[in-house]
Amino acid sequence: MSYDVKDFETEVIQLSASIPVLVDFWAEWCGPCRILSPVLEKLAGIHEKEWVLKKLNTEEFPDIAARYGIQSIPNVKLFSGGSVINEFVGALPESSIEQWLRTALPDPYAGQLDEAEVFLRNRKYQEAKNLIEPILKATPEHERARSLLAFSLLPTDRKRALDLATSMDESSKYFDAAVTIRTFDQLISRLDDASTLPDSSAKELYLRAITSLAEGDFDDALERFIEVIRNDRYYDDDGSRKACIAIFRYLGEEHEITVKHRRAFGNALYV
């Protein structure tokens, strides 16, 4: 198979609108290029459904090399949607390139997962689950899908949700989501045996807040957790503060519910 570029506009720019294109900028005189080339070709064969490899000889296409600021080769650039989205320079070992690809490649499931997040925000857990499970079946290590599926399972299958969350360690990009899921699980477990909670005038309100959390009514849950903070700041080992932070992290700082309750939360903490 020939990977050599003959028409850059067609074979790279236009093609990258439908599949990521990895372009190896090289030259005949470049020793490291000869080392890197078979590694890239091997990976291109393994990942042929995920991205396409193209090789551009900088001696034959100096204008294109200049356009993309090639000063040292080998230089590998990843194109998507007609633009460079990531790159590396030098003859990296295969394992390093594999690791780089895992973070550099655009997520082909991003649109579906964005849609699943909308379902989750609207408490349509089954709809979210239906979107996410086929993705995890195809790519079992997809961490964003794992975290979102865990959230969708919390109301009905906390054990599986927790299993998904605990599979993500501190090196994961979605570790904060895993911590949030664990926090939600710990709180919701209080509903299984409320007698384990200490007596307090805030106990009933705290349980109602957790019930709202379990039902996905984050607006009501935050309002009640904040009221618990005002009445009994450290009730259940500071449980209400932890709950609020977990909900804010789950919703995101720009979400209207977060914005609505952030100031009241801060005031309750420091009054």
Buried (B, 14 or more C-beta within 10 A) or exposed (E): EEBEBEEBEEBBBEBBEEBBBBBBBBBEEBEBBEBBBEBBBEBBEEBEEBBBBBBBBBEEBEEBBEEBEBEEBBBBBBBBEEEEBBBBBEBBEBEEBBEBBEEBBEBBBEEBBEBBBEBBBEEBBEBBBEBBBEBBEEBEEBBBBBBBBBBBBBBEBBEEBBEBBEBBEEEBEBBBBBBBBBBBBBBBEBEEEEEEBEEBEBBEBBBBBBBBBBEBBBBBBBBBBBBBBBBBBEBBEEBBBBBBBBBBBBBEEEBEBBEEBBEBBEEBBEE
